[in-house]
Amino acid sequence: MISYCTNVHPAEDVDGIVAQLERYALPVRERLGADRLGVGLWLSAPVARGLADDATARKRFRAELDARGLAVYTLNAFPYGGFHDEVVKQAVYRPTWTSKERAAYTIDCVTVLADLLAADASYGSISTLPLAWREPWTEHDDRRAAEAFDQVVQAIRSTGERPIRLAVEPEPGCVLDTVADALGWLAGRVDPEYVGLCLDTCHLAVSFADPAETLAAIAKSGVDVVKVQASAALHVEKPAEAREALAAFAEPRYLHQVRELGADGVVHQSDDLPEAWADLPGEGPWRVHFHMPLHQEPAAPLSTTTDVLSAVAAGLPGEPHVEVETYTWSVLPDAGDLVGGIAAELEWARDNLVREGVSA
């Protein structure tokens, strides 16, 4: 089942989460005419801690989901908290995988997901950050992170019959910047039965990686694609002609990494859109880490990378969880109605990805 990620909603307590599911997820399901709707839950660390400590609270929360026809296959445990603060930027990568807090939060999410997991799910997935922002990072940090993953795996092994799997999500600018970085780091450090890859197709597109070559490398690596975040980046073929159009996307809350593909194949990088004009040559195409609604094509000279998403869907091995993750609705220029937007994205995903082999 294709889910939509609830990190688009700002609530950071259980009552608030339930209220926002009532306000948004329920009418989305009804608009789609579906008996059930997949929701990829984002739970802040305090919420996850409270639920993990209280089995009765988990049972009540599960009942609230069931009553609204909402099914949970996956959690997004990338943001620890404060994901809708006025300024998030690099704070989203903290705490890192070197910290006790990150491991404890992820273990709490494991406990919660084990009780929320949909009855027809063969496994549950939890996506997580690519260790940390790229600096500072040392070999000692590598060891500490690997030990933290091992702690989480030990917790997963005690959860019951259906496995829960971590999905590490490479992102531009981080320690694991690309899929190749993630494959290299995971190999030999983690148990592949429980830890695999979260393939975010916006991030993949921003890196200018070839989808077919990426999928072939994953297949050879022995690392599973546990989860796909169905997302699209902003594409600009001629940046010099798009200054005014891009200015509308240079907003202060989230980090919008930019990559430029040079004529020689070299990928140049900038850590945020407002800095890109000074950092990049501006001669080749740009891709911007700004999650764009899947069903919307922005006005020229801008476009999106849904072609990368479609190419990934066509070649995906196995049946990973698929989560539509457009968390940027609150900062989009002219975003419009959120219920209508989420429903339209899910319709687009159903019409364009299911036929490529993704499970509905």
C-alpha positions as CSV (number, residue, x, y, z in Angstrom):
1,M,0.0,0.0,0.0
2,I,1.2,3.5,-0.8
3,S,1.3,5.7,2.3
4,Y,1.6,9.5,2.7
5,C,4.0,10.8,5.3
6,T,2.5,12.7,8.2
7,N,5.6,14.8,8.8
8,V,3.7,17.4,6.7
9,H,1.6,18.0,9.9
10,P,3.1,19.9,12.8
11,A,1.5,18.1,15.8
12,E,3.9,16.8,18.4
13,D,1.6,15.2,21.0
14,V,-0.8,12.3,20.6
15,D,-4.0,14.3,20.9
16,G,-2.7,16.7,18.2
17,I,-1.7,13.9,15.9
18,V,-5.2,12.3,16.2
19,A,-6.8,15.7,15.6
20,Q,-4.7,16.3,12.4
21,L,-5.4,12.8,11.1
22,E,-9.1,13.5,11.6
23,R,-8.7,16.9,9.8
24,Y,-6.6,15.7,6.9
25,A,-6.1,11.9,6.6
26,L,-9.7,11.0,7.0
27,P,-11.0,13.4,4.3
28,V,-8.1,12.3,2.0
29,R,-9.2,8.7,2.3
30,E,-12.8,9.7,1.7
31,R,-11.9,11.8,-1.3
32,L,-10.0,8.8,-2.8
33,G,-12.9,6.5,-2.2
34,A,-10.7,4.1,-0.3
35,D,-11.6,1.8,2.5
36,R,-8.1,2.2,4.0
37,L,-5.4,4.8,3.6
38,G,-1.7,4.2,4.4
39,V,-0.1,6.8,6.7
40,G,3.6,6.9,7.3
41,L,3.6,8.3,10.8
42,W,6.1,10.8,12.0
43,L,6.3,10.8,15.8
44,S,8.5,13.3,17.6
45,A,10.8,11.8,20.2
46,P,8.6,12.8,23.2
47,V,5.6,11.2,21.6
48,A,7.5,8.0,20.7
49,R,8.8,7.9,24.3
50,G,5.4,8.3,25.8
51,L,3.8,5.6,23.6
52,A,6.7,3.2,24.1
53,D,6.3,3.5,27.9
54,D,2.6,2.9,27.8
55,A,1.1,-0.2,26.2
56,T,-2.4,1.0,26.9
57,A,-1.7,4.3,25.2
58,R,-0.5,2.4,22.1
59,K,-3.7,0.3,22.1
60,R,-5.8,3.5,22.3
61,F,-3.8,5.1,19.5
62,R,-4.2,2.0,17.3
63,A,-7.9,2.1,17.9
64,E,-8.0,5.8,16.8
65,L,-6.2,4.8,13.5
66,D,-8.5,1.8,12.9
67,A,-11.6,3.8,13.5
68,R,-10.5,6.2,10.7
69,G,-9.5,3.5,8.2
70,L,-5.8,4.4,8.5
71,A,-3.1,1.7,8.1
72,V,0.5,1.9,9.3
73,Y,3.3,0.1,7.6
74,T,6.1,2.6,8.1
75,L,7.4,5.3,10.4
76,N,9.5,8.3,9.5
77,A,12.1,8.6,12.3
78,F,14.4,11.1,10.5
79,P,13.3,14.3,12.3
80,Y,13.7,14.0,16.1
81,G,11.4,16.9,16.8
82,G,10.7,20.5,16.0
83,F,10.2,19.8,12.3
84,H,7.9,22.7,11.9
85,D,9.9,25.3,13.8
86,E,10.4,28.6,12.1
87,V,14.0,27.6,11.2
88,V,14.9,23.9,10.9
89,K,17.8,23.8,8.4
90,Q,20.6,21.6,9.7
91,A,19.0,21.0,13.1
92,V,17.0,18.2,11.4
93,Y,20.2,16.1,11.4
94,R,20.5,16.2,15.2
95,P,20.8,14.2,17.3
96,T,23.2,12.2,15.1
97,W,23.7,8.4,15.1
98,T,26.7,8.9,17.5
99,S,24.3,9.9,20.3
100,K,22.4,7.8,22.8
101,E,19.3,10.0,22.1
102,R,19.1,8.9,18.5
103,A,19.4,5.2,19.3
104,A,16.8,5.5,22.2
105,Y,14.4,7.4,19.9
106,T,14.7,4.7,17.2
107,I,14.1,1.9,19.7
108,D,11.0,3.7,21.0
109,C,9.8,3.8,17.4
110,V,10.4,0.1,17.0
111,T,8.3,-0.6,20.1
112,V,5.5,1.7,18.9
113,L,5.4,0.3,15.3
114,A,5.3,-3.3,16.5
115,D,1.8,-2.5,18.0
116,L,0.6,-0.2,15.2
117,L,1.6,-2.3,12.3
118,A,-1.2,-3.1,9.8
119,A,-2.5,-6.7,10.0
120,D,-1.6,-7.4,6.4
121,A,2.0,-6.0,6.7
122,S,4.7,-8.6,6.1
123,Y,7.2,-6.2,7.8
124,G,7.4,-2.7,9.3
125,S,9.9,-0.1,8.2
126,I,11.5,2.9,9.9
127,S,13.4,5.4,7.9
128,T,16.2,7.3,9.5
129,L,18.8,9.9,8.8
130,P,22.2,9.2,7.0
131,L,24.2,9.4,10.2
132,A,24.7,13.1,10.4
133,W,25.5,16.2,8.5
134,R,28.9,15.6,6.7
135,E,31.1,17.4,9.2
136,P,32.5,17.0,11.7
137,W,32.6,13.2,11.2
138,T,35.5,10.8,12.1
139,E,36.3,7.1,12.0
140,H,35.5,7.0,15.7
141,D,32.0,8.4,14.8
142,D,31.7,5.6,12.3
143,R,32.3,3.0,15.1
144,R,29.9,4.7,17.5
145,A,27.2,4.8,14.9
146,A,27.6,1.2,14.0
147,E,27.3,0.3,17.7
148,A,24.1,2.3,17.9
149,F,22.6,0.5,14.9
150,D,23.5,-2.8,16.6
151,Q,21.6,-1.7,19.8
152,V,18.5,-1.0,17.7
153,V,18.8,-4.3,15.9
154,Q,19.0,-6.1,19.2
155,A,15.7,-4.3,20.2
156,I,14.1,-5.3,16.9
157,R,14.9,-9.0,17.4
158,S,12.7,-9.0,20.5
159,T,9.6,-7.4,18.9
160,G,7.7,-10.5,17.6
161,E,7.0,-12.5,14.5
162,R,6.9,-9.8,11.9
163,P,10.3,-8.1,11.4
164,I,10.9,-4.4,11.6
165,R,13.6,-3.0,9.4
166,L,15.5,0.2,9.5
167,A,15.9,2.1,6.3
168,V,18.8,4.5,6.0
169,E,18.1,7.5,3.8
170,P,21.0,9.1,2.0
171,E,20.7,12.8,1.5
172,P,22.9,15.5,-0.2
173,G,25.3,17.2,2.2
174,C,25.3,14.4,4.8
175,V,27.8,11.8,5.8
176,L,26.0,9.4,3.5
177,D,25.4,11.9,0.7
178,T,24.6,9.5,-2.1
179,V,23.2,5.9,-2.5
180,A,26.8,4.8,-3.3
181,D,27.9,6.3,0.0
182,A,25.2,4.5,1.9
183,L,25.9,1.1,0.3
184,G,29.6,1.5,1.1
185,W,28.9,2.3,4.7
186,L,26.3,-0.3,5.4
187,A,28.3,-3.2,4.0
188,G,29.9,-5.0,6.8
189,R,28.7,-2.7,9.5
190,V,25.1,-3.7,9.9
191,D,22.9,-6.8,9.8
192,P,21.3,-6.6,6.3
193,E,18.4,-8.6,7.6
194,Y,17.3,-5.7,9.7
195,V,19.0,-2.6,8.1
196,G,18.7,-1.5,4.5
197,L,18.1,1.5,2.4
198,C,15.4,4.2,2.2
199,L,15.6,5.4,-1.4
200,D,14.3,9.0,-1.5
201,T,13.8,9.8,-5.2
202,C,14.1,13.5,-4.7
203,H,17.5,13.0,-3.1
204,L,18.5,10.6,-5.8
205,A,17.5,13.1,-8.5
206,V,19.4,16.0,-6.8
207,S,22.6,13.9,-6.9
208,F,22.2,13.5,-10.7
209,A,22.6,9.7,-10.3
210,D,21.3,7.5,-13.1
211,P,18.3,5.5,-11.7
212,A,19.0,2.3,-13.6
213,E,22.7,2.3,-12.7
214,T,21.8,3.0,-9.0
215,L,19.3,0.1,-8.9
216,A,21.9,-2.2,-10.5
217,A,24.5,-1.2,-7.9
218,I,21.9,-1.8,-5.1
219,A,21.2,-5.2,-6.5
220,K,24.9,-6.1,-6.5
221,S,25.5,-4.8,-3.0
222,G,23.3,-7.2,-1.1
223,V,21.5,-4.3,0.6
224,D,17.8,-4.3,0.3
225,V,15.6,-1.3,-0.6
226,V,13.4,-1.4,2.5
227,K,11.5,1.8,1.7
228,V,11.0,4.3,-1.1
229,Q,10.1,7.9,-0.4
230,A,8.2,8.9,-3.6
231,S,9.3,12.4,-4.1
232,A,10.4,14.9,-6.8
233,A,13.0,17.6,-6.8
234,L,12.9,21.0,-8.5
235,H,14.7,21.0,-11.9
236,V,16.1,24.0,-13.6
237,E,17.6,23.5,-17.1
238,K,19.0,27.1,-17.4
239,P,19.5,28.7,-14.0
240,A,20.5,32.1,-15.4
241,E,17.0,32.4,-16.8
242,A,15.2,31.3,-13.6
243,R,16.4,33.6,-10.9
244,E,13.1,35.2,-10.3
245,A,11.2,31.8,-10.4
246,L,13.7,30.2,-8.0
247,A,13.5,33.1,-5.5
248,A,10.0,32.0,-4.5
249,F,11.5,28.7,-3.3
250,A,14.4,30.2,-1.2
251,E,12.5,30.0,2.1
252,P,14.0,30.1,5.7
253,R,12.6,26.9,7.3
254,Y,14.2,24.0,5.5
255,L,17.6,23.3,3.9
256,H,17.4,23.2,0.1
257,Q,20.6,21.7,-1.2
258,V,21.4,22.5,-4.8
259,R,23.5,20.5,-7.3
260,E,24.7,21.5,-10.8
261,L,25.7,19.1,-13.5
262,G,28.7,20.4,-15.4
263,A,29.3,19.7,-19.1
264,D,32.2,17.4,-18.0
265,G,30.0,15.3,-15.8
266,V,31.2,16.9,-12.5
267,V,28.5,17.6,-10.0
268,H,29.0,20.9,-8.2
269,Q,27.3,21.5,-4.9
270,S,25.8,24.2,-2.7
271,D,24.3,23.6,0.7
272,D,21.3,25.8,0.3
273,L,19.4,27.6,-2.4
274,P,20.0,31.2,-1.2
275,E,23.8,30.5,-1.4
276,A,23.7,28.7,-4.8
277,W,24.2,31.7,-7.0
278,A,27.5,32.4,-5.3
279,D,28.6,28.8,-5.0
280,L,27.8,27.4,-8.5
281,P,28.9,28.2,-12.0
282,G,25.3,28.5,-13.2
283,E,26.1,27.1,-16.6
284,G,24.6,23.6,-16.3
285,P,21.2,22.3,-15.1
286,W,20.4,22.6,-11.4
287,R,18.4,20.3,-9.2
288,V,17.1,21.6,-5.9
289,H,16.2,19.6,-2.8
290,F,12.7,21.0,-2.5
291,H,10.1,18.3,-2.4
292,M,7.6,19.2,-5.1
293,P,4.0,17.8,-5.3
294,L,4.0,14.8,-7.6
295,H,1.0,15.8,-9.6
296,Q,2.0,19.5,-10.2
297,E,4.2,20.8,-12.9
298,P,5.5,24.3,-12.0
299,A,5.5,27.0,-14.6
300,A,8.4,27.2,-17.0
301,P,11.4,27.6,-16.7
302,L,11.0,25.2,-13.8
303,S,10.1,21.6,-13.9
304,T,10.3,18.5,-11.6
305,T,12.0,15.1,-11.6
306,T,9.1,12.8,-11.6
307,D,10.8,11.0,-14.4
308,V,13.4,9.8,-11.9
309,L,10.7,8.5,-9.6
310,S,9.0,6.6,-12.5
311,A,12.3,5.1,-13.6
312,V,13.0,3.9,-10.0
313,A,9.4,2.4,-9.7
314,A,9.9,0.6,-13.0
315,G,13.1,-1.2,-11.8
316,L,12.5,-1.7,-8.1
317,P,13.4,-5.1,-6.7
318,G,11.0,-6.7,-4.3
319,E,8.1,-4.9,-2.7
320,P,9.5,-2.1,-0.5
321,H,7.2,0.2,1.3
322,V,6.3,3.4,-0.7
323,E,5.6,6.6,1.1
324,V,4.7,9.9,-0.6
325,E,6.8,12.5,1.3
326,T,6.0,16.0,0.3
327,Y,6.6,17.8,3.6
328,T,7.0,21.2,2.0
329,W,3.4,22.1,1.6
330,S,3.6,24.8,4.3
331,V,6.4,26.6,2.4
332,L,5.3,26.1,-1.2
333,P,4.4,29.2,-3.1
334,D,0.6,29.0,-3.7
335,A,0.3,25.7,-2.0
336,G,-3.5,25.6,-2.0
337,D,-5.8,23.1,-0.2
338,L,-3.8,20.5,1.7
339,V,-6.4,17.8,1.6
340,G,-6.9,18.2,-2.1
341,G,-3.1,18.3,-2.7
342,I,-2.4,15.1,-0.7
343,A,-5.3,13.3,-2.4
344,A,-4.1,14.4,-5.8
345,E,-0.5,13.2,-5.1
346,L,-1.8,9.8,-4.0
347,E,-3.9,9.6,-7.1
348,W,-0.9,10.4,-9.2
349,A,1.2,7.8,-7.4
350,R,-1.6,5.2,-8.0
351,D,-1.9,6.0,-11.7
352,N,1.8,6.4,-12.4
353,L,3.6,4.0,-10.1
354,V,1.3,1.1,-9.6
355,R,1.4,0.3,-13.3
356,E,5.2,0.2,-12.9
357,G,4.9,-2.6,-10.4
358,V,4.5,-0.7,-7.1
359,S,1.9,-2.3,-4.9
360,A,-1.3,-0.2,-4.4
